[in-house]
Amino acid sequence: MIEDYKVRKIAVANLIILVTLLVSITTPAILFIGHADTTTSNGQSIAGYVKYTLLLYDNVLIDGNYNGTYLGIGPSGIAYDPNNGYFYVADSASCNVSVIDPVNNSVLDTIRVGFGPYGVVYEPYVKYIYVTDYESCTVTVINPYLRNELVCTINVGPGPYGIAYIPPGTPLGGYYGSLIITHYGSVVQGTTTITWIFNIGLSPAAGTSGTTDLGIIPCSLGIFYDPSNNLIYVTDFGNNTLTVIGSSFSSGLYVKAIIGVGSGPYAIAQDPTDGYLYVTNSRSNTVSVIDPINNSVIDSIKVGLDPHGVAYDPSNGYIYVADYGSNALSVIEPMNNSVIATIQVGSNPCQIAYDPNNGYLYVTDRGSGSISVISTVVPSVAYQITFTESGLPPGTLWSVTLNGITETSKTNTITFNEPNGVYEYTVTPFQDYTVSPSSGKITVSNSNVIQQIVFTQVSTGQTSTSTSTQSTPSSTSTLPITRTSTSQTSTSSSQPAVIPNITTITGVSITYILLGAMMIIILLLVVIMILVLRRH
């Protein structure tokens, strides 16, 4: 009796272990497949992908992503010049600034600056580029219109890091605009300073350079100026706070508020639609969302490892975060402050800048010495428009023109792939045949469409007629494509070699299949367990 009980107990225990292992293995796979709404069918994220990578070391452009070895260049800060359309990249390890032409994504020039360049900003009044030289304790001024020649070097004190431009007509900007520079780890008698170069637009050398002792920012990194409220926001890496700085004509700069954020705050970006600020916290791997109206944290978003730079993309409204330790970008949807996608980029992504001309994001990859060019354009979703003929002899060549594109076939079907829209079509007539309908319009609205075409042979002495058949939607699969032409004629398909697979199983279908399979296996195991118990 005791031995029989032990056998039953062992059998039951083994079956329970098998069921547990099965559930633990299949459940993550099901959840992963079911959560397939952030990528298109070609594997690209809906929020973007690496279209090109520019290797700064030898000025080579490659397709797709590259995560290579460290080449001693260390691209860090980046700024866009709207006048010439170029990017200026601070190469912190090589003491240079690389000038990037986004038209062909190549290095146009390399400018020698001070030691440890990091922060870069464009000043629109005189149209100069300003670069903070961390190790040289200076700011280098570049004139893009004189072959990127150096204008001058301004001594600003130890550890200049972040830099922001303040436009004229404000207490901060004065008559000719100003620069605000943060100092990382620059402690003078227990306090630190922020450098305020007043009236910089008059002349860099003639601008009034001075320091403002705020005494509470021992490790200031990121800096952001909000023109809507005329306030400056500075991240205090050491105290885990965001300092809000105001200004007045009488007293100059003053601390307006101090906001507690995550650990190791680094950079700042703003969503202009609601004014919220997004602060990356490099040590806690989070992004703090700040409401500037009441200076409070309204949300905290978990992202990748060691987030550094952050940028807003006006083309899709997303926030992009450079996860320095994950070699990736976290993409945040501001509507619900959630990460909707992750884009793998080069090694140690540092800062991000947006090009309004081509809509790409440019990411400095400090570890791989490269620039990742991110395309955020989501491919259009195309649907099948199928024309099916009846009435012609088998093997007869017939043709249909849709939206200016002509396709021919010797079978009874002709297929086009088009996104949502309304498209005009015509059917090429045949001698001794009437065709119905001979022309018309096709409306594509989130589904495939089938249009019946009826050819009727004309008998001697009489004319046959037929009833027009309306186009009907079809509920088959969709296909992401990128259209490159809308008006050309050919005898073969003009689409970019993409044919929808009607039998393709979607992520949701696979989820249900796996769930069903798992339930069947569990049921079989239970039946086996009952049989074993009865046997013993």
Secondary structure, 3 states (H helix, E strand, C coil): CHHHHHHHHHHHHHHHHHHHHHHHHHHHHHHHHHCCCCECCCCCECCEEEEEEEECCCCEEEECCCCCCCCCCCEEEEEEECCCCEEEEEECCCCEEEEEECCCCEEEEEEECCCCEEEEEEECCCCEEEEEECCCCEEEEEECCCCCEEEEEEECCCCEEEEEEECCCECCCECCCEEEEEEECCCECCECEEEEEECCCCCCCCCEEEEEECCCCCEEEEEEEECCCCEEEEEECCCCEEEEEEEECCCEEEEEEEEECCCCEEEEEECCCCCCEEEEECCCCEEEEEECCCCEEEEEEECCCCEEEEEEECCCCEEEEEECCCCEEEEEECCCCEEEEEEECCCCEEEEEECCCCCCEEEEECCCCEEEEEECCCCEEEEEEEEEEECCCCCCCEEEEECCEEEEECCCEEEEEECCEEEEEEECCCCCEEEECCEEEEEECCCEEEEEEEEEECCCCCCCCCCCCCCEEECCCCEEECCCCCCCCCCCCCCCCCCCCCCCCCHHHHHHHHHHHHHHHHHHHHHHHHHHHHHC
